[in-house]
Every structure is written in structure tokens, then in C-alpha cells.
Amino acid sequence: QKNTDHLLAESVAPHNRYFGVMLPYTPLHYLLLEKDFPALVMTSANLTDEPIAYEDEEACHRLAEIADVFLSHNRRIFTRTDDSIARVMADRPLLLRRSRGYVPRAVPLSKEMKPVLAVGAELKNTICLTRGDRAFLSQHIGDLKNLQVYESFRQAIGQLKSILEVEPTVVAHDLHPDYYSSHYALEESGMQPVAVQHHHAHLASCLAENGVDAPAIGMIFDGTGYGTDGHIWGGEFLVGDVGHNERVGHFRYQPMPGGDLAIKQPWRMAMSYMQSIYGEVPEEHVAFKGVAANERCLVSQAIKKSINSPLTSSCGRLFDAVAALVGLRQVVTFEGQAAMQLEMIADPQQSISYPCSLYEEDGLIIYDPTAMIMAIQKDFDAGSQIPEIAGRFHYSMAMMVTEVCLRLRKSTSLNRVVLSGGVFQNCLLTELCVAHLENAGF
């Protein structure tokens, strides 16, 4: 955790209470650290959205515009592999990125199975290959929309098959038909394809990683995942096991104006929620600071007329909206930035919950954040500090998770809860959820 007298520039981990630290793991690192540097700041050898460079010639060519000097050595790197990232949550280390040092270490399976290749989703891609009663995962590959990353993805498949001496006949892919990983499975692999819904994969992978071969309640919160109804899911209440699951509830669907553009411009989700609640949105609202009037008008009309505004149940987009509503982030420069900033500014001592609206529709539990957003807006207008509002928001989300799990325990008799999806990389939210669930006997 940062202290007030650290020596590093403000541009290192901005709007973040923490630094990431690493231990030396190569001889070159030890040679560097023999020098009396007060600190060394590291970043990965790649441009945004590109794979890391791991060969000297490649690095000199691709990184010449951002690096003044290249330090090389005579030990050939065989495979490009990003550093792993871990964080302590609820008194235990949790991997946020399982890569160098952990792969291709296997995850034990409950039974032997025929070889299956799983090619993952399109963002933050990782592949997996089974052999016997083991699942072998690749290093972090990245976002497949980039051609170089896609080539790295294909290379990783070949390497894993070669190392394990396995030729799979079945390929599992994300349900989204337009992901590049799905295109590979359906058009290039030559194997029998099996589509897997994104959030069931989250539930199943968490159970497998923890060695659980039994059903559980799943709170699966992330930014995006193609749903079986064609909508964008991301705030999902599931019940199931590794092989099967049932969607028993979700966040209320909300228009996502501009589609993927709303991910980069959180003010769009703020407008979506405010317009559905209040009808009209004040032009001077802090969520739209710096947004041109004509752009606000176009987005407002798109929401009203359902033009390029797919419906989403995404929890990640709710975090984005709240960050914009309190003036933290109208636009972002990297994925998850608004939610991260909201977490980092939050007062973790807040213990008052905003209203939680849960109702049943077509046999599903629906979480409606309308009352909470209205209360947040009321607090903000009354002059409440952003850390207080952000802290209450996180506390409220944990209370909502606990209440949904209590209802599902009553109807299913299940007492095990899976928390999975990118939103649970939020340490404050995860620790609050774990504490409240444990207090409730889960």
C-alpha cells in the first residue's frame, strides 16, 4: 500500500492506493538489483493491446518509439509470457492473471476425460487443454482483436498440444458467435465444436480451480458476456455445477448506448440510467462534463429510440455509471479504469446500505438499481463526499449479494457460493461479500 512519502512519480499507478511489486526471477534481474537504485519501475514490453515482445529483433522494431535503450542477453526466450498478478483478498492470495510461474501447471479434474481444447473468450484470452484427469492452462494471451495477439493465440495452441503430446477432437468455445476464438473453433480447428455460455464458464472454472465437484450458487459479475437470450449479460445469479447451470436471476436490463463505445465512455451508462429514472437529464450534470451538447443529444435519442443500444445486465457497466455520476470518470483510457478509481476512493468503513430493490419476474430474481442510483444522486446533490458515497455503494452491493444468496439458499438448500467474474477483482467488494456471506452461514 502506498504511503505519503514514497519516491515514485505520480504517474506510477495513478488513482490507486497500491503499488504492484515483484521479486527478481531471472539472473538479469539480480544483476540490475545489485546496483543501489532506490526503485526500479517496470512495465511490459508492448504497445497497448499488442502482445509482449520477446525476441530482440522484434523488440527493437516494435518498441523503438517508446524506448531509448535496449538491454539484452544471450539466453533465448522460447515463449512470450506475461508476468502473473496476484492480490491478497480476504486473507488469501488470489490470482488475477495466471501466467509466468504458474503455467502450464495443471488443475486437477474430478475424473478422466477425452482430450478437449478450450479456446476461451476474446478478451484476456487464455486457452486450456485437457489430458486424462488434468486441465493444462496456457499463459495469458491477451485480446484477440489484435492480429499479432491472434497469431500468438494460434502459436500457444500448437505449443500446448506439442508439450502434452495430445491431439484433441473436441473444441469448447464461447457462445458468442463473432469472437475470434469462436471463429477459430468453428472454421479453423477441424474439431467438433461445443459452445459454452460465458458466465457458466466462470462458475465452472471457479469450482474446478477450488476442487469442488458439487453444485453451488453463483454470483457472476463482469463487464460482458453473450447470453442465451441474445442480450449482453454480466450481473448473473446462477445455480449449477461444472456440467450444468440455471440462470435464476440477474441485474435488470439496461440500454447500453453505443454498444462497446459505452465501455470507453462511462458517461453513456450514466445517461442511460438517469434517463430511465428521471426522463430528462440535466445538461450541467457532472457525469457529462466535457461532453459536447450534440453528442449528449444523439445518445439521448438513441436510448429513447433503441438505436444501437443493446440491453445489458452487466454489473461492470453499473460500476461505470456510478463512477460517472459522482464525477470520477466520464471516459476511460483502459478497461476497468472507472471501476478501479471508484474502488480506490471508497471509504471502506461505510456500513450504511443504499436501498436494495429485488423483485421476481418470470420466475427470476431481478435486481433493480434504480432506488440506489436515486439515493446516490440525492447524497451527491446534498454535498456528501465521494469516498463516503463510493463506500456506501460497495457496501450496498455486498448486502445485495448476501440477500440474493439467502433467498437462493432457501429455495435450493445450497450453502456454497461462487464469486467469479472480473468485478470480483475489486478487493473491497470481494472482502465485503465474503465477510457478509460468512456471517450469514455460507
C-alpha positions as CSV (number, residue, x, y, z in Angstrom):
1,Q,0.0,0.0,0.0
2,K,1.3,3.5,-0.9
3,N,2.4,5.8,1.9
4,T,2.6,9.6,1.7
5,D,6.4,9.8,1.3
6,H,7.1,7.3,-1.4
7,L,9.7,8.3,-4.1
8,L,7.9,7.3,-7.2
9,A,6.3,9.6,-9.8
10,E,2.6,10.3,-9.6
11,S,2.2,8.7,-13.0
12,V,3.1,5.3,-11.5
13,A,-0.2,3.6,-10.6
14,P,-2.3,6.8,-10.6
15,H,-5.6,6.9,-8.7
16,N,-4.5,3.7,-6.9
17,R,-3.7,3.1,-3.3
18,Y,-1.4,0.2,-4.1
19,F,1.8,-0.5,-6.0
20,G,2.5,-3.8,-7.6
21,V,5.8,-5.3,-6.5
22,M,7.8,-8.1,-8.0
23,L,10.8,-10.3,-6.9
24,P,13.7,-11.0,-9.3
25,Y,13.2,-14.2,-11.2
26,T,16.0,-14.0,-13.8
27,P,19.8,-13.6,-13.4
28,L,19.5,-10.3,-15.3
29,H,17.1,-9.0,-12.6
30,Y,19.7,-9.9,-9.9
31,L,22.4,-8.1,-11.8
32,L,20.2,-5.0,-12.1
33,L,19.3,-5.1,-8.4
34,E,23.0,-5.2,-7.3
35,K,23.1,-1.5,-8.2
36,D,22.0,0.9,-5.5
37,F,18.7,2.0,-7.1
38,P,16.1,3.4,-4.8
39,A,13.5,1.8,-7.0
40,L,13.1,0.4,-10.5
41,V,9.8,0.9,-12.3
42,M,8.9,-1.9,-14.7
43,T,6.2,-2.1,-17.4
44,S,5.6,-4.7,-20.0
45,A,7.4,-4.6,-23.4
46,N,4.5,-4.0,-25.6
47,L,2.3,-1.3,-27.1
48,T,-1.3,-1.0,-26.0
49,D,-3.4,-4.1,-27.0
50,E,-0.3,-5.8,-28.6
51,P,1.4,-8.9,-27.3
52,I,4.7,-8.5,-25.4
53,A,7.9,-8.6,-27.5
54,Y,10.1,-11.5,-26.5
55,E,12.8,-11.5,-29.2
56,D,15.5,-8.8,-29.5
57,E,14.8,-8.0,-33.2
58,E,11.1,-7.8,-32.6
59,A,11.5,-5.5,-29.5
60,C,13.9,-3.1,-31.4
61,H,11.5,-2.9,-34.3
62,R,8.2,-2.5,-32.4
63,L,9.3,-0.5,-29.3
64,A,11.8,1.9,-30.9
65,E,9.4,4.8,-30.5
66,I,8.9,4.3,-26.8
67,A,12.3,3.0,-25.6
68,D,15.6,4.8,-25.7
69,V,17.8,1.9,-24.8
70,F,17.5,-1.9,-25.1
71,L,19.2,-4.2,-22.6
72,S,19.5,-7.7,-24.0
73,H,21.2,-11.0,-23.0
74,N,22.2,-14.3,-24.6
75,R,19.5,-16.5,-23.1
76,R,16.9,-17.2,-25.8
77,I,13.3,-16.8,-24.6
78,F,11.2,-19.6,-26.0
79,T,7.6,-18.5,-25.3
80,R,6.2,-15.0,-24.7
81,T,4.7,-15.0,-21.2
82,D,3.4,-12.1,-19.2
83,D,4.0,-11.8,-15.5
84,S,1.4,-13.2,-13.2
85,I,-0.5,-10.9,-11.0
86,A,-1.8,-11.8,-7.5
87,R,-3.6,-9.8,-4.8
88,V,-4.4,-10.7,-1.2
89,M,-8.1,-10.7,-0.7
90,A,-10.0,-11.9,2.4
91,D,-6.6,-13.0,3.9
92,R,-5.7,-15.3,1.0
93,P,-3.7,-14.8,-2.2
94,L,-5.9,-14.7,-5.3
95,L,-4.5,-14.8,-8.9
96,L,-5.8,-12.0,-11.1
97,R,-3.6,-13.2,-14.0
98,R,-2.3,-16.8,-14.0
99,S,0.8,-16.7,-16.2
100,R,4.5,-16.9,-15.6
101,G,5.5,-19.2,-12.8
102,Y,2.1,-21.0,-12.8
103,V,1.6,-22.3,-16.3
104,P,1.4,-24.9,-17.6
105,R,0.8,-26.3,-14.1
106,A,-2.3,-28.4,-14.2
107,V,-5.7,-28.0,-12.5
108,P,-6.9,-31.5,-11.2
109,L,-10.2,-32.6,-12.6
110,S,-12.7,-34.9,-10.8
111,K,-12.5,-37.6,-13.5
112,E,-10.6,-38.6,-16.6
113,M,-12.0,-37.2,-19.9
114,K,-11.1,-37.3,-23.6
115,P,-8.8,-34.5,-24.8
116,V,-10.6,-31.2,-25.1
117,L,-9.3,-27.9,-26.2
118,A,-11.0,-24.8,-24.7
119,V,-10.2,-21.6,-26.6
120,G,-11.7,-19.1,-24.2
121,A,-13.3,-15.7,-24.9
122,E,-12.0,-12.8,-26.9
123,L,-10.7,-10.5,-24.1
124,K,-7.9,-11.5,-21.8
125,N,-7.7,-14.8,-23.6
126,T,-6.2,-18.0,-22.2
127,I,-6.5,-21.5,-23.7
128,C,-6.8,-24.8,-21.9
129,L,-6.1,-28.4,-23.0
130,T,-7.1,-31.5,-21.0
131,R,-5.2,-34.7,-20.7
132,G,-6.6,-37.5,-18.6
133,D,-7.7,-36.0,-15.3
134,R,-5.8,-32.8,-15.7
135,A,-6.5,-29.4,-17.3
136,F,-3.4,-27.5,-18.5
137,L,-3.8,-23.8,-19.0
138,S,-1.7,-21.6,-21.2
139,Q,-0.1,-18.3,-20.2
140,H,-2.2,-15.1,-20.5
141,I,-2.5,-14.4,-24.3
142,G,-4.5,-11.1,-24.5
143,D,-7.2,-9.6,-26.6
144,L,-7.7,-11.4,-29.9
145,K,-8.9,-8.4,-31.9
146,N,-5.3,-7.6,-32.4
147,L,-3.8,-9.7,-35.3
148,Q,-0.5,-10.2,-33.5
149,V,-2.3,-11.5,-30.4
150,Y,-4.4,-13.8,-32.6
151,E,-1.2,-15.3,-34.1
152,S,0.2,-15.7,-30.5
153,F,-3.1,-17.5,-29.6
154,R,-2.6,-19.9,-32.5
155,Q,1.0,-20.4,-31.6
156,A,0.1,-21.2,-28.0
157,I,-2.4,-23.9,-29.1
158,G,0.3,-25.6,-31.1
159,Q,2.9,-25.3,-28.3
160,L,0.5,-26.8,-25.7
161,K,-0.5,-29.7,-28.0
162,S,3.2,-30.4,-28.7
163,I,4.2,-30.3,-25.0
164,L,1.4,-32.5,-23.9
165,E,1.5,-34.8,-27.0
166,V,-2.2,-34.5,-27.2
167,E,-4.5,-34.2,-30.3
168,P,-7.9,-33.1,-29.1
169,T,-11.0,-33.9,-31.1
170,V,-13.4,-31.5,-29.3
171,V,-13.0,-27.8,-29.0
172,A,-15.0,-25.7,-26.5
173,H,-15.6,-22.0,-27.3
174,D,-17.6,-19.1,-26.1
175,L,-21.2,-18.9,-27.0
176,H,-20.6,-15.5,-28.8
177,P,-20.5,-16.4,-32.5
178,D,-18.4,-13.4,-33.5
179,Y,-15.5,-13.8,-31.1
180,Y,-12.2,-14.7,-33.0
181,S,-11.8,-17.6,-30.7
182,S,-15.2,-18.9,-31.8
183,H,-14.3,-18.4,-35.4
184,Y,-11.2,-20.5,-34.8
185,A,-13.2,-23.2,-33.2
186,L,-15.9,-23.3,-35.8
187,E,-13.9,-22.6,-39.0
188,E,-10.2,-23.4,-38.5
189,S,-9.8,-26.1,-35.8
190,G,-11.3,-29.1,-37.7
191,M,-12.6,-30.4,-34.3
192,Q,-16.1,-30.9,-33.0
193,P,-17.2,-27.6,-31.6
194,V,-19.1,-27.2,-28.3
195,A,-20.4,-23.7,-27.3
196,V,-20.3,-22.7,-23.6
197,Q,-22.1,-19.7,-22.2
198,H,-19.6,-17.2,-20.8
199,H,-21.0,-17.0,-17.2
200,H,-21.4,-20.7,-16.8
201,A,-17.7,-21.0,-17.7
202,H,-17.0,-18.5,-14.9
203,L,-18.9,-20.7,-12.4
204,A,-17.4,-24.0,-13.7
205,S,-13.8,-22.7,-13.7
206,C,-14.1,-21.4,-10.2
207,L,-15.5,-24.7,-9.0
208,A,-12.7,-26.6,-10.8
209,E,-9.9,-24.4,-9.5
210,N,-11.1,-25.0,-6.0
211,G,-11.6,-28.7,-6.4
212,V,-15.3,-28.6,-5.9
213,D,-17.4,-31.3,-7.7
214,A,-20.8,-30.2,-6.4
215,P,-23.5,-27.6,-7.2
216,A,-23.3,-24.1,-5.9
217,I,-24.9,-20.7,-6.0
218,G,-23.0,-18.5,-8.5
219,M,-22.7,-14.7,-8.2
220,I,-21.1,-14.0,-11.6
221,F,-20.3,-10.3,-12.2
222,D,-18.3,-8.9,-15.1
223,G,-18.4,-6.5,-17.9
224,T,-19.8,-8.5,-20.8
225,G,-20.8,-12.0,-21.9
226,Y,-23.1,-13.2,-24.6
227,G,-26.3,-14.5,-23.1
228,T,-28.6,-17.3,-24.3
229,D,-31.3,-14.7,-25.0
230,G,-29.0,-12.6,-27.2
231,H,-28.5,-9.8,-24.7
232,I,-25.3,-8.8,-23.0
233,W,-25.0,-10.5,-19.6
234,G,-22.8,-9.5,-16.7
235,G,-24.7,-9.4,-13.5
236,E,-25.8,-13.0,-13.2
237,F,-27.3,-15.2,-10.4
238,L,-26.7,-18.8,-11.3
239,V,-27.2,-22.2,-9.7
240,G,-25.3,-25.1,-11.0
241,D,-22.1,-27.2,-11.2
242,V,-19.3,-27.8,-13.7
243,G,-21.6,-29.5,-16.2
244,H,-24.9,-27.7,-15.9
245,N,-26.3,-24.4,-14.7
246,E,-29.6,-22.5,-14.4
247,R,-29.9,-18.7,-14.6
248,V,-32.1,-17.9,-11.6
249,G,-31.8,-14.1,-11.7
250,H,-29.9,-11.1,-13.0
251,F,-29.5,-7.3,-12.9
252,R,-32.3,-5.5,-14.6
253,Y,-31.6,-5.0,-18.3
254,Q,-30.4,-1.5,-19.2
255,P,-29.8,0.1,-22.6
256,M,-26.1,0.4,-23.4
257,P,-26.0,3.3,-25.8
258,G,-23.3,2.9,-28.5
259,G,-22.6,-0.7,-27.6
260,D,-18.9,-1.2,-26.9
261,L,-18.4,2.6,-27.0
262,A,-20.2,2.8,-23.7
263,I,-17.3,0.8,-22.2
264,K,-14.9,3.5,-23.1
265,Q,-17.3,6.3,-22.2
266,P,-18.9,5.7,-18.9
267,W,-21.0,8.8,-19.1
268,R,-23.2,6.9,-21.6
269,M,-24.2,4.4,-19.0
270,A,-24.8,7.2,-16.5
271,M,-27.1,8.9,-19.1
272,S,-28.9,5.5,-19.7
273,Y,-29.7,5.0,-16.0
274,M,-30.6,8.7,-15.4
275,Q,-32.8,8.9,-18.4
276,S,-34.7,5.7,-17.5
277,I,-35.2,7.1,-14.0
278,Y,-35.8,10.8,-14.5
279,G,-36.9,11.0,-18.1
280,E,-34.7,14.1,-18.9
281,V,-31.1,14.6,-17.9
282,P,-29.7,18.0,-16.8
283,E,-27.1,19.2,-19.3
284,E,-24.9,20.5,-16.5
285,H,-24.7,17.2,-14.6
286,V,-21.1,16.3,-13.6
287,A,-21.3,13.0,-15.4
288,F,-21.4,14.8,-18.7
289,K,-18.5,17.3,-18.1
290,G,-16.6,17.8,-21.3
291,V,-19.2,16.0,-23.4
292,A,-20.4,18.1,-26.4
293,A,-24.1,19.0,-26.4
294,N,-24.8,17.5,-29.8
295,E,-23.3,14.2,-28.6
296,R,-25.4,14.2,-25.5
297,C,-28.5,14.8,-27.6
298,L,-27.6,12.0,-30.1
299,V,-27.1,9.5,-27.3
300,S,-30.3,10.6,-25.5
301,Q,-32.3,10.0,-28.7
302,A,-30.5,6.6,-29.3
303,I,-31.7,5.5,-25.9
304,K,-35.2,6.7,-26.4
305,K,-35.5,5.0,-29.9
306,S,-33.5,1.9,-29.0
307,I,-30.9,2.7,-31.7
308,N,-27.6,0.9,-31.3
309,S,-28.4,0.5,-27.6
310,P,-28.3,-3.3,-26.8
311,L,-29.7,-4.4,-23.5
312,T,-27.2,-5.4,-20.8
313,S,-27.4,-6.8,-17.3
314,S,-23.7,-6.0,-16.7
315,C,-22.5,-5.3,-13.2
316,G,-19.4,-3.7,-14.7
317,R,-21.5,-1.1,-16.5
318,L,-23.3,-0.3,-13.3
319,F,-19.9,0.5,-11.7
320,D,-19.0,2.6,-14.7
321,A,-22.3,4.6,-14.4
322,V,-21.8,5.3,-10.7
323,A,-18.2,6.4,-11.3
324,A,-19.5,8.9,-13.9
325,L,-22.4,10.0,-11.7
326,V,-20.1,11.2,-8.9
327,G,-17.7,12.9,-11.4
328,L,-14.8,10.5,-11.2
329,R,-14.7,9.3,-14.8
330,Q,-16.5,10.4,-18.0
331,V,-14.2,8.5,-20.3
332,V,-11.5,5.8,-19.7
333,T,-8.2,5.0,-21.3
334,F,-8.0,1.4,-20.2
335,E,-10.5,-1.4,-19.3
336,G,-11.9,-1.2,-15.8
337,Q,-10.4,2.2,-15.1
338,A,-13.6,3.8,-13.8
339,A,-14.5,0.9,-11.5
340,M,-10.9,0.8,-10.2
341,Q,-11.0,4.5,-9.4
342,L,-14.3,4.1,-7.6
343,E,-12.9,1.3,-5.5
344,M,-9.7,3.2,-4.6
345,I,-11.5,6.3,-3.5
346,A,-14.1,4.4,-1.5
347,D,-14.2,4.7,2.3
348,P,-14.1,1.1,3.4
349,Q,-15.6,1.9,6.8
350,Q,-19.0,2.8,5.5
351,S,-21.7,0.4,6.8
352,I,-24.9,2.1,5.7
353,S,-26.7,0.5,2.7
354,Y,-28.5,2.2,0.0
355,P,-31.9,0.8,-0.9
356,C,-31.9,-2.7,-2.4
357,S,-34.7,-3.5,-4.8
358,L,-35.2,-7.1,-5.6
359,Y,-38.3,-8.5,-7.3
360,E,-39.4,-11.6,-9.2
361,E,-40.2,-11.7,-12.9
362,D,-40.9,-14.8,-14.9
363,G,-39.5,-16.9,-12.1
364,L,-36.3,-15.0,-11.9
365,I,-34.9,-12.7,-9.2
366,I,-34.3,-9.3,-10.7
367,Y,-32.0,-6.7,-9.0
368,D,-33.1,-3.2,-9.9
369,P,-30.5,-0.5,-9.0
370,T,-33.0,2.4,-9.6
371,A,-33.6,3.2,-5.9
372,M,-29.8,3.0,-5.2
373,I,-28.9,5.4,-8.0
374,M,-31.6,7.8,-6.9
375,A,-30.2,7.7,-3.3
376,I,-26.6,8.2,-4.7
377,Q,-27.8,11.2,-6.6
378,K,-29.5,12.6,-3.6
379,D,-26.4,12.2,-1.5
380,F,-24.2,13.8,-4.2
381,D,-26.6,16.8,-4.5
382,A,-26.6,17.2,-0.7
383,G,-22.8,17.5,-0.7
384,S,-21.8,14.1,0.6
385,Q,-18.1,13.3,-0.1
386,I,-17.3,11.0,-2.9
387,P,-15.4,8.5,-0.7
388,E,-18.5,8.2,1.5
389,I,-20.8,7.6,-1.5
390,A,-18.4,5.1,-3.1
391,G,-18.0,3.3,0.2
392,R,-21.8,3.0,0.7
393,F,-22.2,1.8,-2.9
394,H,-19.7,-1.1,-2.3
395,Y,-21.4,-1.9,1.0
396,S,-24.8,-1.9,-0.7
397,M,-23.6,-4.3,-3.5
398,A,-22.3,-6.7,-0.9
399,M,-25.6,-6.6,1.0
400,M,-27.5,-7.2,-2.2
401,V,-25.3,-10.3,-3.0
402,T,-25.9,-11.6,0.5
403,E,-29.7,-11.1,0.3
404,V,-29.9,-12.9,-3.1
405,C,-27.8,-15.8,-1.7
406,L,-30.1,-16.1,1.3
407,R,-33.1,-16.3,-1.0
408,L,-31.5,-18.9,-3.2
409,R,-30.3,-21.0,-0.2
410,K,-33.9,-21.1,1.0
411,S,-35.2,-22.3,-2.4
412,T,-32.3,-24.7,-3.3
413,S,-30.8,-25.8,0.1
414,L,-27.4,-24.9,-1.3
415,N,-24.9,-23.4,1.1
416,R,-21.8,-22.9,-1.2
417,V,-21.3,-19.6,-3.1
418,V,-19.1,-18.9,-6.0
419,L,-17.9,-15.3,-6.6
420,S,-16.5,-15.0,-10.1
421,G,-16.0,-12.6,-12.9
422,G,-13.9,-9.5,-13.4
423,V,-15.9,-7.3,-11.0
424,F,-14.6,-9.5,-8.1
425,Q,-11.1,-8.3,-8.8
426,N,-12.4,-5.4,-6.7
427,C,-10.8,-6.2,-3.3
428,L,-13.2,-4.1,-1.3
429,L,-16.3,-5.6,-2.8
430,T,-14.9,-9.2,-2.5
431,E,-13.9,-8.8,1.1
432,L,-17.3,-7.3,2.0
433,C,-19.1,-10.1,0.2
434,V,-17.0,-12.8,1.9
435,A,-17.5,-11.2,5.3
436,H,-21.3,-10.9,5.0
437,L,-21.7,-14.3,3.4
438,E,-19.7,-16.0,6.2
439,N,-21.7,-14.1,8.8
440,A,-24.8,-15.5,7.2
441,G,-23.5,-19.0,7.5
442,F,-22.3,-19.7,3.9
